[in-house]
Amino acid sequence: MYAVLVNSPLGAEMVTVLPRVETMVVVFYFGLFAMSFDFISGYTGYLSFGHTAFYGTGAYFVVLAANGKVPLLGPNTPFVYLLVVGGVLAVVLALLIGAVSFRLSGVYFAMITLGFAQVLYVFVREWGYLANNPRDGPAVLERTDPFSIGVPGVDSLNLAIGQLAGDAVDGFLGVLSFTQAEVSYYMIGLVVLLCYFAMQRIIHSPFGRVLVAIRENEERAEAIGYNTFWYKLGAFAVSAFFAAIAGGLLAGFQRSVSPENTFYFLVTGDALLAAIIGGFGTLAGPLFGWLFDESVTEFLSKAGEGGGLLPYLRDNLGEATMSTELFNGLTVNEAIDTFLNGHAELYVGAIFVLFVLFVPSGLLGTVRDRLGGPVGEQLAKRLRGDDE
């Protein structure tokens, strides 16, 4: 699809605006982490500022198992098994943390979960068993085979992912061909889609309805007989499982992890930003929020790799226009460098403030409010011609 858009009459514009395939892979697995954060924070109202504890658990477990440092699991254990087992370990950790944390509420809950995550962050930075230099994090060294997604034990139903060691597909169905990056895009996207459907089903179950009741009025939910502690703990465990899956996908794609991109508390801050931009309590919203963030960042990147504003303007405006003086010796090229390129974080921050002030429901939440309900349901009604 990306190649079709690039080769279209608007190909140059598409390259400029659309994020690269490699960027979309990151959007998928981090978007899953942001969705798992929204599962607990958006549907119960309890902000889990320490959610990186579970993201990091899944990521580190995959790398350690691939290096033969996990008992009973060899370096060539199927990647799908590692994802599931890592998720189960995160569930156990969530139950232990949640058993203490859910005795508190509000900002106190947020702070105690943050405290637990920071303890783990410091721990993994100092434990020499994890890597020769634990501050930099471990890389996959023992496992030579790439991580594959598919049906374990059936080679024809597995495709390898990874920046360098992934599979490429030639002549799929006699027509389509996919590069390594595109195979990773589709396979990781498939896992994320399945996880999304699973979380969506839980949200729309009676269990999920109770979570929404807790968010709206926990005292009333308790008054009608629900033990809200166990429901919150269950939601915490579910969100931890999918956060660990996201961390495992990160490790499988990059074949290395570090404390800074897994356990560090600012990683949760990115998930919070994605949830606010996309829409709290929408589940899919954080994925779109992170896509928006990454698209703006890449569009305004200083290098303009794979597209971006500066290469597009240089190619289409020409050297003469770019060197035109605007004011007091300031050229068009210098103005773009000064005010646009390399300042993506500044503009994303400004956009974040604007969303908080003027679009509090986020992108998907605002669309849902305009349509009068969940987007899928409202579109289905309109296609059926149902006016109710």
N, C-alpha and C positions, 0 to 999 in steps of 0.2 A: 504493500500500500504506500509506504514511504517513497519507494522508487517511482511509483506511478505519479505521485504528486510532484516529485522533483523533476520528472521528465515532461510535465505538463507545460502549457504556455506560461503559466505563472510559476515556473520552477524556481526562479531566483528568489521570488517572494516567499515561496514555501520553505526554501532552505534557510532564509533569514528568520522566519517566524517560528517554524516548527523545531522542537528540541530534537537532538540527535537520537538515534536508536539506543545508543549506550546510556544516554541520559534517561530514556524512558524505562530502561531496566531498573535503574536506581529509583525512579518514581514508583515503580511497582512494588519493590520490596519495602521501601521506606513508607510508601502509602499504606501497605498492610500493617506496619507498625503503628502508624497514625490512626488507622481504623481500630486497631485493638485498644489504643489509648481512648478513643472515643467510645468504645463499647462500655468501659467502666466509668469514664468521666462524663460522657455525654448522656448516658442513660440512667445513671444513678445520682449524678451530681457530685460525686466524690472525686476530686482532682488527684490523680495519681502522679505526683511529680517525680516519683522514683521508678517509673515504668521501664527505664533502661535496664533495671536489674534483670528483667526477663528477656529483653532484646539481646543483652550481652550474654546471658546464659545459653540461649540457643546458638549464638554465633560461636562462642568459645567451645561449646560442646562439640560442634561439627569439626572444628579444626583440631581439637585435642584427640577426638576419636580417629580422625584421618592420620594423625601422627602416632597412633598406637598407644596413647596414654590413658585410655579409658578401659578399665577391666572388662573382659568378656566381649569386647567389640574390636575387631581387627581393622586395620587401616582401609581395607577394601569393602567395608560394610556398605550396602546400598544406601545412597543418599536419602531416599525417601524414609528409610528406617531411622536414620540419624535425625531427620526433621521431627519425626513423631516422638522419639525417645527424648530429644531435647525439649520438646513441648511438654512432655510429662514431667521432666525434671523442673521445668519452670512452674508447672502447676503445684508441685510439692513446695517449692520456694514461696509461691504466692500464698498458699495456705498458712505457712509459718509466719510470713510477714503480715498477712491480713488478720490472723488471729489476734495480733497485738494492735495493729493499726486501726481496725474497725471498732476498737473501744473508744476511739476519738472521732471527731467530725470536723467539718469546715477546714480552716487553715491549719489546724493541728494535725489532721489526717494528711494533708498535703506535705507538711513539713516532716512528719515521721517517715513517710514513704521515701521522701528525698534523702533523709538520713540513712535509711537502709541501703539505698542505691549508692550513696557516697562511701559507705563502709566497704561495699563490694568493689567499688572503683579503686579505692586505695589498696585493697587486698590483691586484686589482679595485677596492679602495677608493681607489686613488691614480691610476688610469689615466683621464685625462680623455676619451679616445676613447669610452669606454663610455657616459658620460652627462655632462650638464652639471655635475652634482654626484655624482661616483662614490660618495661615502660613503652617499648615499641610494639609489643604484642606478638603473638605467634603467627607463623605462616605454615602452610601445608608443605611438609618436606618428605614424609614417608610414603604418602600415597601418590603414585605416579599416574594412575588413571584419573580422568576428569570426573567431576560429579555429574551424575545423570538423573534426569527426571523422567519417570515413566513407570512401567510395571516391573518391579524387581524380579530379576532372573530371566527376563525375556528381552534379549538384546534388540530385537527388531522393534520393540515398543519402548525403547529408551533413547533419549537424545541428550547429549552432553551439553552443559552450559559452561560459561567461563569467558573471560576477556581474551585469553590466548589459546586455551585448550578445548574450546567448545566445538561441537559438530557444525558442519555446513551441509546443506541439503541441496542436491542438484537434481532437477527434473522431477520434483514432487508432483504426482498425478500427471506426469508427462509435460507439465507446463511451468510450474513454479520452481524457483530456486531461492534459497535463503542463505545469507551469510552467517558466520558464527554469531555475530551480534543479534541478528534477527531470530535465530534459533533460540538464543537465551531470552530474547524479548517474548516470544510466544510461549515458551515452556514455563518461565517464571510467571508470566501473565496468567497462564492456566492455573497454576497453584494459587495465586492470589485470588483469582475468580472463584475457585472452589471454596477457599477460606471465607470469602465475602458471602457466598450463598449460605454457608454453614452459620455464620454469625447472624445473617439476616433471618434465617429460619429460627434461631434461638430468640432473637428479639421479638418475633411475631408469635412466639409460643406463650402459653400462660405464664411461664417463668419470666419471659421478657416483659409481659404486661405488668408484673409485680415490680420489676426494676423501674419502669416508668412511673408507677405509683409512688415508689420510694423517692424518686427525683422530685415529683410534684409536691408530695406531702408525706414525709416519712411517718410522722405521728399518726396520721389518719390510717396509713397502711398497718401500723402496729395495732391501732384500735380495732380494726376489723379482723384481727387474729393472725396476721403474718409475722413470722419471726424474721425481721428484716436483717438481722445480723447474718444469718445463714444464706439469705439471698444475695447480700452484698459480697459475702465471701465466695459464693459460687460464681458470681459475675467476675470477681477479681481473678479467680482461677481460669475461667474461660478466656479472659482477655490476655492473661499471661501466656496461655498455650499458643495463641495466635501471634503474640509478640515474639515468642521464641521461634516460631516458624519463619517470621520475617528476618530475624537475626541469622537463622540457618541459611536462608537464601542469600543474604549478604555474604556470609562466609563461603558458600558454594560458588558464588559468582566471582568473588575477588580472590579466593584462596588465601586470604590473610585477614586478620582482624587486629584492632588495637583498642586499648582502653578508651581513647578519645572518641572513636566512632561507634562505640557500643555502650559502655557503662557510664559515660560522662553525663552529668545532669542536663547539659545544654542540648543533648540529643532529644530529651523529652521536651525541651523548649521548642525545638523545631516541630515536633508532633503537635504541640499546643498551637503554634502558629498555623500549621496546616488545618487543624480542626476549626479554628476561628475563621480563617478565610473561606474554607469549604462549607462550614456549618456544623455546629455542635449538635449531636443527637440525630445525625442523618446517616451515619455509618459510611456511606460512600463519599460524603462531603470532604473528609480529610484527604482522600486520594486526589480529588480535583484541586483541593487547596494546595497540596504539595506540587502537583503538576503546574499550577499557576506560578508558584514560587520559583520552581526550577526553570520554567520557560522565560520568566522575566530575567532571572539571573544569567541564563545563557544568552539571551537577546542583548543584554547590556555588558556582556563579558568583555574585558579589555582585549583579549587575544582574538575574540570572535571565532573561535574554533568551530568548524562545522556550520558556520553561518554567523549571524549576529548583525548588529546595526552598522558597525564601522566598515566591515568588508563590503556590505551591500551599498553603502553610500559611496565608497571609493570606486566601486565598479560602475555605478550608474551615474554619479555626478561628474566623474572625471577629475583629473589632476588640477585642471585650471580652476574649477569651481571650488575644490577642496582647499586650494591655496588662496582663495579670495579673502581679502582683509575685511573683517566686520567692524572692528572698533579698536583703535589704538594699538595696531599691530597684531591683534588677535585674529587668526584665520579661521575658516570654517572647520578645518581639520582639528586645530587646537581647541576650538570651542566644544567639539564633540568629545574629544579626549578629556577635557576639563569637566564638563557638566554631565556627560552620559556614560561613556564606557569606563568600566572599572568601578562604578559606583552603584552596582546593582543592589548591594545590601542596604544602602541609604534609601533607595527608592522602594525596596520591598518593605523596609521599616515604616516609611511614610504611608504606603498602601495599607499596611497592617493597622496603623492608627486610624486611617479613614474607614476601614472595615469595622473596627470596634465602635466608631462613632456613628456611622451612617448606614452600615449594612450588618447589624448585629447578628442577623440570622445566617450570614455567610452566603456563598454563591448558591449552593444547592438548597439551603434552607429558604432563601428568598424565592427561588423558583417554586419550591413546594408551597410556600405561603400564597404565591400568586395563583397557583393552580388549585389551591384548596385542599391539598393532601399530598401523599407520596407521589412522586413523579410518575413511576411505573403504573400505579393504579389509575391516576387521572388520565394518562395517555390511553390506557386500555379502554376506559370509559368513553373517551372521545372517539376512539376508533370504532367502538360498538354503537356510537350514536346515543349513548345513555346520558340524558341530561340531568339525572338526579345526582 
